Amino acid sequence: MAATALIHLIGPALHRYFLSDAASRAHADDLLQETWLRIHRVRHTYRSGEPVLPWFYAIARHVRIDHFRKLSRTTAREEKLTDASETVAGSSDPAAMEELDALLAPLPA
């Protein structure tokens, strides 16, 4: 099948492209899989007769950019739990401590 041959031919090069700046091999694998899914979804946009390799890499580049945008939005909203718990634990407000104890009471040890 032509699709299988194409994946075996182009897949390793795209995987190396993602490995160059991915945090791990698993992230590179995920980005490669997302790229193949996106290629399949937008295959109708390929212009017959045009070089296919630049089209693949443009899609891969957009997948990588989308991944880093999503990652930056996610990490920007995260708060360290240690910071929040130290704030409440370091508080001398007995009402805050009672509220914390009440919230923690139903949790298993």
Secondary structure, DSSP 8 states (H G I E B T S, - for coil): -HHHHHHHHHHHHHHHHHHTT-SSHHHHHHHHHHHHHHHHHTGGG--TTS-HHHHHHHHHHHHHHHHHHHHHHHHHH---HHHHHHHHHT---HHHHHHHHHHHTTS--
